Amino acid sequence: YFEPFGDLTEVHLVMDRVTGRSKGFAYVLFMIPEDAVKAKKQTDGAIFQGRLIHVMFAQQQRGTGVRSQLQAALSEEEGRKGSTSFKEGRDRDRRD
């Protein structure tokens, strides 16, 4: 369904663990982000196999990803150097 908009690198159909049936949504990853924008504009609100589909961009969960891992590693390293006050830590986190 999404291939006409560009090359796909991944499609993940979310399944129910108990029933083995689709939960009714999937994650589609395009090789080029602009292709994803084009696909969203043209398919959001369309009818697919008799059902209305709603296309949204996925949001990365907090605490995942490279940046969060780096921040955790830096915080751990700073913790070894000596503690900081709550306010200093909060201000440092806001700057990062």
N, C-alpha and C positions, 0 to 999 in steps of 0.2 A: 504494500500500500504506500509506503514512504519512499521506495527506491526511485521513483521518477524525479524526486527532488534533489537527489545527490547520492554519493556513495555512503553506505552505512558501514560502521565499524563494529557495531554490536546491537543486538536486539535481545532484551530480556523480558520474557513473558512471565509474569508473576503468577505462581500456582499456589493453591491451597494445599497445605501439607496433609491434611486429613482426607479430603475428598479427591485430591489429585486434579481438580478442575481449575481452570483459569479464574483468577479473582476479578478479571475484567479490566485490567490495565497492564501496560507494558512500558519499558524504558527503551527508547530508541536513541542510539548515539550516531551522529553524523560525523564524517571525517572533517567536513568544513562547517564551522558554526553558522555561516551565512545561509547554508542549505537548510539548516534546522529552522532558521527564522522564516525562510520562504515556505517550508513545509507547514509550519504552525499557522502562518497567515492564510494558507490555502485550504487547510484541512480542519481547523478548529470550527466546530459547529456543523460539520458535514455528517451525512448519514453513511455508515459503513455496515454492510450486511444487516440492514434494517434497524440499526441502532445509532443514536446520536453520539458522536465522539467529541470529547473535549480534550484539546491538546494544550499542555502546559510545559514550561521549562522546569526541569528538576532543580531542586535546591539542595545544596550540599549540607549535610547535617553538621551541626557544631561538634567540634572535637574530632573531626576526621580531616584527612588531607595533609599535605606536606607542611603547610604553614603551622597547623596546630601541633603536629609532631615536633617541628623545630622549636616552637614556643615551649612545649613541655620539656624538651631536652635542655633548653637554655635555662628554664626555671629550676630544673634539677641541678644543673651546674652552678647556678647562682646560689642555690640553697647550700651547697658545699662550701662556698666562699664566706658565708656569714649571712645571718638573717637580716631582713629589712623590715621596717615597720609596715603595717597594713597600708597606710597612706602612700608610702614610697612605692610599694608594689602595685597599688592601684594606679598611681600616676604613670609608672613605667608601662603597665599594660595598656593604658589609654594611648600612649605615644606609639606603641607598636601596632 
